[in-house]
Amino acid sequence: MSRSPSNLPPTSSHPTPPSKPSPTPTPQPTFLTNGLLLRLLFLLEALATLPLALLLLLSPTTALQSLVPAPHIVTTASASLCQWLGALLLGFIPPLLLGALPTGTTNNTPDQIARRKTVYLVLACEEAALGLVLLGQAVVLGRESGLAAWKLGVGAVLLGVFSGLRVWVLGWRGEWFGREDGVEGRRREKK
C-alpha cells in the first residue's frame, strides 16, 4: 500500500528546536534515606548500652553470677575485669551519640554522613572481634573458661548477627546514612 501525499501527516516548514530533556526530579528524602532510621538506632543502642555498662561497673559480681555455672567461681580479679569492660562500654556511648545527634541546622552534611559511616564501621569491627573471642572461648575452652559455654555461644551468635547487619548496611544500604543535596549513598549495581 503506497501512501499518497494526502495520507501523510502535515509537516511544518519550520524546523522544530530539539527539546531539552526534563531534569529528573530529586526524590524527597524518606525515613530511610534522610538518615533518621540510623540516628534513631544509634540513640537506642546508646540507651541500651548505658544500663549494661553501669551494671558492669557498679555491680560486677551480680553480672558475673548470671554468666558462671557456680557463684563461687567469681573472683575479685574477674570482677575487676568486668568493671574494665563496663568502662569500655561507657566509652562506646559518646560515638553512638555522635552518630545519633544532628549538629547545626541540617542533618545530612557530608561530614555527618561520613561520621555515621565511621561509627558504624568501628562498631562492626568491635562486635566481630568480640564475637570471635566468645566463639573461641565457647568452642576451645568450654567449661574451662569459667563461663557457661552455651552462654558464650549465644553471645557470639548475637554479636555475629549485629556485626553482619552493620556490614550489610555499610555495603548495600549506604543511602540509610543520609542523603546530601539529593545524592543517594552508595548502592550496589544490579547485574
N, C-alpha and C positions, 0 to 999 in steps of 0.2 A: 504494500500500500504506500503510495507516494503522498507526500504532503504538498499541498498546494499553498501558495502564499496566503490564502485566506484562512488556512488551518493553523498557521504558525502564531505564536503569541506575539503581541506587539512589542517592537523594540524601540528603545529610546535612541535618539540621535546623539544625546549627551552621554559620555561615559560616566558611570557611577563611581564615586570615590571608594576605595577599599574601606570596608568597615573595620573599625578598631575592635579587637576582642574586648569584651566586657571584663573588667577586673573581677577576679574571683573574690567573693565576699569573705572577709575574715570571720571564721566561725566564732561565735560567742563562747567564752570560757565556760566550762561546766564544772561541776563539783569535783570531777577527776582531773581536769586539765588546768584548773586555777591553783593547784597546789593545796587546796583546803583539806582534802582527804588525808594526805600525808602529814600535814601540820596537825590535824586532829589526832592521828595515830601517834605522832611524836609526843604530843601532850599526854595522851592516855598512857603511853609507855613510861613517861616520866612519873606520872601519878602512881602507876602500879609499882614502879621500882622503889619509890620512897619508903613505903612501909616495910618492904623486904630488907632494904638497906638498914633501916632503923632497928629492925628486929635482930639482924646480924650484929650490929654494933652494940646495942643495949642489952640484949639477952641472948648471947651466942649459945649458951648451953641449951636453952629451950629449942633453938633452931636445930642444933646438932642432934638432940634427943629424938627428933622426928625422923632423922635420917639413919641412925645407927640401929642395929638389931638389939643391942642391950645398952641401957643408960650408963652402966659403969665404964663403958669404953671412952666416954667423953673425958678428955684430959684438959688441963689448963693450956697446954700447947695448941691443941686443936681449937679450943675456944679463942685463943689469940689469933690464929689463922682465920677463923671465922670472922672476927672483927676486922681483919685486913680486907677480907672480901667485901664486908659491908662498906668499908671506906671506899673501895674501888667502885662499888655500885653507886655510892653517892657521887663519885666523880663522873659517872656517866650521865647524871641528870642535867648538868649545865649544857652539854652538847645537844641533848634531846630538846631542851628548851630553846636553844638557838635554832634548831630546825623547826620548832613549832611556832615561835612567836615572830610576827612580821616586824620589820623595822621601817620607820618612815611612813610615808603616805601610801606607798604601793607595796603589794605583797609579793610581786614577782620580778624583782630586778635580777639581772644576770648574776649578781653576787649572791642573792638569796637562794636562787635555784642551785647554783654551784655549792653553796653551803649545805643545803639539804642533801644533795648527792654525796658530798663528802661524809656527812654524819652517817648516812645510810651505809656507805661502803665500810666505814670504820666499824659500825655495829655488826655488819655481816661478817667481817673478818674475826671480830672478837667472839661472836657466837659460834662460828665454825671452829675456832681454836678450842674454846671451852667444851664444845660438844665432842670433839675428838678426844680430849683428855678424859672426859666422863666415860666415853665408849671404851677407851683403852683400859681404864680402871675397872670397868664392869667386866670386860672380857678377859683381860690378862690377870688382874689381881683378884677379882671376885670378892669373896668374904675377907680376904687378907687386906683389902683396902680399909677395912674398919667400917665401911658403909654398906648398906644393903645393895647388893649388885643390881637387883631389879629396879631400884630407885635411881641408880646411876644410869641404867639403860633407858628409863623413861626420860630422864633429864637430857640424855644425849639425843634421843629421837626428837624431843620438843625443840631443842636448840638447832638440830638439823633442819627441821621444818621452818623455823623462823629465819634461819640463815638462807635457806633455799628460796623462801618468799622474797627476801631482800634482794637476792641475786636476780630473781625473775623481774622484780620491779625495776632494778637498775638496768637490766639488759633489754627488756621487752616492753616496759611501760614507762619510759622516760618522760612522757608527757604528764605523768602524775606529779612530777616535781614542780610543775607550773609551766606556764607559757608566757614568754616575754614578747610584747609587741606582736601578738598574734602568731608567733612562730612556735610550733609544737616542739616538744622534746624529741630526742632521737627515737626512731621506730625502726624495727626490722623490716626490710623489704620483703614482700611476698614473692615467692619464686613461682 
